[in-house]
Amino acid sequence: MNKTRKIAWLWTIAVCALLSLAASRTEATSADQLADMLGISRDTASYSISGEKWVDETRKTLAKLTGKIGVPEMIKIGAPAYRHIRNLAEQGASFSVFPELVAGELSKVAEYGDVRPKFDVKSERYAKRTLLKAASYVPVKIVRRIPILEARTVIGRGWFIQYSPDKAVIKTNGVKLSLHELGHAFEHSDGRLLRLREEFYENRTQGKALRKLNCFSLPFGYGPDEKYRAGFVDRYMGKEGGVEVYSCGLEYVFFNSRDIWHRDPEVTKFILGSLIFYGNHFY
């Protein structure tokens, strides 16, 4: 064996060894680190780490999408990721924070990276910091759709106010709430997603009566005219018109609030499917 062939052979062995090590220690070696070590693309590194059937299944589903994309299609896209992540969690996977587990797995089927929301100069430091953390949980192509944000810190309920297609205000007080309000920013960036959330809500609550969000008619907590329909893991998610289905869903899926991964697999798959769908080449 000549010297050139020997070097090539040793390099091949080294690459295979590194890929094998990464596959067995996913928590310890990220796709970015592996890509840097081997000088290969992040997508290739992510796929090498995962090596799982659910990744192939998801990509095949995306490739076959034609015509109208509705709620059933979104749920179908998200189903393999749902099964896989729930299985990891139930096996006691050694991930310290659940949002990082969800985002880490989604990065195998959608592009993640250092893309940040754009902030207005009036934005407050703490609100910006929590929004940046929340934005790191979603694919970069979704972050790019978010309008310029004026980030404000608030005590109590958060708010999202769309001033124009290119400018919005978010009032927040933590990462969970920031992710919730970013859900509003994202859904308002695409009329199709607004229709999907309404479709999901109408299908789930058909024939159910409107009720006041305030319990026992107590005059605090929500406005006197705020109402909901039953059918979700909490009342607020069922707010009239489906206006909180997506934002609550995004928050709950990443933090497993209200034990949504067990109590409402359909919503969970819908949210995961939308992140994968919009996190790829769909606009």
C-alpha positions in Angstrom: 0.0 0.0 0.0 1.6 3.3 -1.0 1.8 6.3 1.3 -1.1 8.2 -0.2 -3.5 5.3 0.0 -2.4 4.6 3.6 -3.2 8.1 4.6 -6.6 8.0 3.0 -7.4 4.7 4.7 -6.4 6.0 8.1 -8.5 9.2 7.5 -11.5 7.0 6.6 -11.1 5.0 9.8 -10.8 8.2 11.9 -14.0 9.6 10.3 -15.9 6.4 11.0 -14.7 6.3 14.5 -15.8 9.9 15.2 -19.2 9.3 13.7 -19.7 6.1 15.7 -18.6 8.0 18.9 -21.1 10.8 18.2 -23.9 8.3 17.6 -23.4 6.7 21.0 -23.0 10.0 22.8 -25.5 12.4 21.4 -25.8 14.5 24.5 -22.1 15.1 24.7 -21.3 15.9 21.1 -23.6 18.3 19.2 -24.0 18.3 15.4 -22.2 21.7 15.3 -19.1 20.2 17.1 -19.1 17.2 14.9 -19.4 19.3 11.8 -16.4 21.4 12.9 -14.3 18.4 13.7 -14.9 16.7 10.3 -15.3 19.8 8.1 -18.7 18.6 6.8 -22.1 20.3 6.6 -24.3 20.6 9.7 -27.1 18.7 7.9 -24.8 15.8 7.2 -23.6 15.9 10.8 -27.1 15.9 12.2 -28.2 13.0 10.1 -25.1 11.0 11.1 -25.8 11.6 14.8 -29.4 10.6 14.6 -29.3 7.6 12.3 -32.9 7.0 13.1 -35.9 5.9 11.0 -38.0 8.8 12.2 -35.7 11.2 10.4 -36.1 9.4 7.1 -39.9 9.1 7.6 -40.2 12.8 8.2 -38.2 13.7 5.2 -40.2 11.4 3.0 -43.5 12.9 4.2 -42.2 16.4 3.4 -41.1 15.3 0.0 -44.5 13.9 -0.8 -46.5 17.0 0.1 -48.6 18.3 -2.7 -51.7 20.5 -3.0 -53.4 21.9 0.0 -51.7 21.6 3.4 -54.2 21.3 6.2 -54.3 20.2 9.8 -54.1 16.4 9.0 -50.9 17.0 7.0 -49.3 19.0 9.8 -50.2 16.2 12.3 -48.7 13.6 9.9 -45.5 15.5 9.6 -45.1 15.9 13.4 -46.1 12.3 14.3 -42.7 10.6 13.9 -41.0 13.4 16.0 -43.7 13.1 18.6 -43.2 9.3 19.0 -39.4 9.6 19.1 -39.2 12.5 21.6 -41.8 11.0 23.9 -40.0 7.7 23.8 -36.7 9.4 24.7 -38.3 11.3 27.6 -40.0 8.1 29.0 -36.7 6.2 28.8 -35.2 8.9 31.1 -32.9 10.4 28.6 -30.2 12.4 30.3 -31.2 15.9 29.1 -31.2 18.5 31.7 -33.9 20.7 30.2 -36.9 19.5 28.2 -36.9 22.5 25.7 -33.3 21.6 24.7 -34.3 18.0 24.2 -37.2 19.0 21.8 -35.1 21.6 19.9 -32.1 19.2 19.7 -34.2 16.5 18.1 -36.0 18.9 15.7 -32.6 20.1 14.5 -32.3 16.8 12.8 -35.1 17.6 10.4 -35.1 21.4 10.3 -32.3 24.0 10.2 -31.2 25.6 13.5 -28.5 28.1 14.0 -27.5 31.5 15.3 -30.2 33.6 13.7 -31.8 36.1 16.1 -34.9 38.3 16.0 -34.4 41.9 15.1 -35.2 44.4 17.9 -36.3 48.0 17.9 -34.0 50.4 19.7 -36.7 51.0 22.4 -36.4 47.3 23.5 -35.6 46.5 27.1 -32.7 44.4 28.0 -34.4 41.7 30.1 -37.2 41.2 27.6 -34.7 41.0 24.7 -32.7 38.3 26.6 -35.7 36.1 27.3 -37.0 36.5 23.7 -33.5 35.5 22.3 -33.5 32.4 24.5 -37.1 31.5 23.4 -36.2 32.1 19.7 -33.3 29.6 20.0 -35.8 26.8 20.4 -37.3 27.3 16.9 -35.9 26.7 13.4 -34.0 29.7 11.8 -36.5 30.0 8.9 -39.2 30.7 11.4 -37.1 33.2 13.3 -36.5 35.1 10.0 -40.3 35.5 9.5 -40.7 37.3 12.8 -41.1 41.1 12.4 -38.9 43.7 14.1 -39.8 43.5 17.8 -40.1 46.2 20.4 -39.5 44.0 23.5 -40.9 45.2 26.8 -40.9 43.7 30.3 -44.3 43.4 32.0 -45.7 42.1 35.3 -48.6 39.7 34.8 -50.0 38.7 31.4 -47.9 39.0 28.3 -49.1 40.7 25.1 -48.4 40.6 21.4 -49.4 43.7 19.3 -48.9 43.8 15.6 -48.4 47.4 14.5 -47.6 46.6 10.9 -46.4 43.6 8.8 -42.8 44.6 9.7 -43.2 45.8 13.3 -44.7 44.3 16.5 -44.5 44.8 20.3 -44.1 41.9 22.7 -44.6 42.3 26.5 -43.1 39.5 28.4 -41.6 38.4 31.8 -39.8 35.1 31.1 -38.7 32.5 28.6 -41.9 30.5 28.6 -44.1 33.6 28.1 -41.6 34.9 25.4 -42.0 31.6 23.5 -45.8 32.0 23.8 -45.7 35.5 22.4 -43.3 34.5 19.6 -45.9 32.0 18.6 -48.3 34.9 17.9 -45.6 36.7 15.9 -45.0 33.6 13.9 -48.6 32.8 13.2 -49.3 36.4 12.1 -46.5 36.1 9.6 -48.5 33.6 7.5 -52.2 33.7 6.7 -52.2 29.9 6.1 -51.1 29.3 9.6 -53.8 31.5 11.0 -56.3 29.4 9.0 -54.8 26.2 10.3 -55.2 27.2 13.9 -58.8 28.2 13.3 -59.4 24.9 11.5 -57.9 23.0 14.4 -60.0 24.9 16.9 -63.3 24.5 15.0 -62.8 20.8 14.6 -62.0 20.3 18.3 -64.7 22.5 19.8 -67.6 21.9 17.3 -71.0 22.0 19.2 -69.4 23.1 22.5 -70.8 26.1 24.3 -68.9 29.4 25.0 -68.1 30.0 28.6 -66.5 32.9 30.5 -62.8 32.5 31.2 -63.2 34.0 34.7 -64.1 31.2 37.1 -67.3 31.7 39.2 -67.9 35.1 37.5 -65.1 36.6 39.6 -64.2 40.0 38.1 -60.4 39.5 37.8 -58.0 37.4 35.8 -59.6 37.9 32.4 -61.8 40.5 30.7 -65.5 40.2 31.2 -66.0 39.4 27.5 -63.2 36.8 27.2 -64.7 33.4 26.6 -63.6 29.9 25.8 -64.8 26.5 24.6 -63.8 23.3 26.3 -61.7 20.7 24.6 -58.1 21.6 25.4 -55.7 21.0 28.3 -56.7 24.3 29.9 -59.3 26.9 29.4 -57.1 29.7 28.0 -55.9 27.5 25.1 -59.6 27.2 24.1 -60.2 30.9 24.0 -62.9 32.0 21.5 -61.8 31.9 17.9 -58.8 29.7 18.4 -56.6 32.7 19.0 -54.5 30.9 21.6 -54.3 27.4 20.2 -51.0 27.9 18.5 -49.2 30.2 21.0 -50.2 28.1 24.0 -49.4 24.9 22.0 -45.9 26.2 21.2 -45.2 27.1 24.9 -46.7 23.9 26.3 -45.0 21.5 23.8 -41.5 22.8 24.6 -42.0 22.9 28.4 -44.5 20.0 28.6 -46.9 22.3 30.4 -50.1 20.7 31.6 -48.5 17.4 30.7 -49.5 18.0 27.1 -47.3 15.3 25.6 -49.5 12.7 27.3 -52.8 14.5 27.6 -53.0 15.9 24.0 -50.9 14.1 21.5 -52.8 15.7 18.6 -51.9 19.3 19.5 -48.3 18.2 20.2 -48.0 16.6 16.7 -49.6 19.6 15.1 -47.1 22.0 16.7 -44.1 19.8 15.9 -45.4 19.4 12.3 -45.7 23.1 11.8 -42.1 23.7 13.1 -40.7 21.1 10.8 -42.8 22.3 7.8 -41.9 26.0 8.2 -38.4 25.1 9.3 -37.7 23.6 5.9 -38.0 25.3 2.5 -41.7 26.2 2.7 -42.9 29.8 2.7 
